[in-house]
Amino acid sequence: MSNFGSEQGYRIAHTLGVLMIVGAVGWSLLRITGITSSPALLPLVFFMVFQMLLGGLLLYAAQLKKNHSLLSQKFYPASIAAAILYLLMLWHWLQSPALHA
């Protein structure tokens, strides 16, 4: 087994985790300052909290994978699946009629 796959897997999860946390903090600042004050965007708070938690999960999974932990064999794929499900939930919410009314 080559070391390339494990190193790339670590970098992808680490980068994705950091981007999700930074994105959620950015959206939080926009919400707090009132730039996005539409009532239809209220569920965005749920997505921001979920995004920060998922970003932390991805960072932890990346660290486990980097350290070659046995737990990473189950934790790492689960965190990637959680990220995909999160993106699908966000896409579904962005397609909702209430948001475009």
Residue, then its C-alpha position, 0 to 999 in steps of 0.5 A: m500500500s502506497n503512502f500517497g493515498s493516505e497522505q492525500g486522504y488526510r489533506i482532503a479531509h483536513t482542507l474540507g474541514v477547515l473550509m467548512i468551519v471558516g465558511a460557517v463562521g463567515w455566514s455567522l458574521l453575515r447573519i449577526t451583522g444583519i446583511t442576510s436578515s431575510p426570515a427565510l434564511l432562519p434555518l441557515v442557523f441550523f446549517m451553520v451549527f451543523q457545518m461547524l460540527l461536521g468541519g470539526l469531525l472532518l479535522y478529527a478524522a483527518q488527524l486520525k488518518k494521519n496518525h494511522s489509527l485503527l479507528s480511522q478505518k471506520f471514522y474517516p469514511a463515515s465523516i466523508a459520508a456525513a459531509i456528502l449528506y450535509l451537502l445534499m441537505l443544503w442543496h435540498w434546502l436551497q431548492s425549497p420554494a419558501l426560500h425563493a418566495 
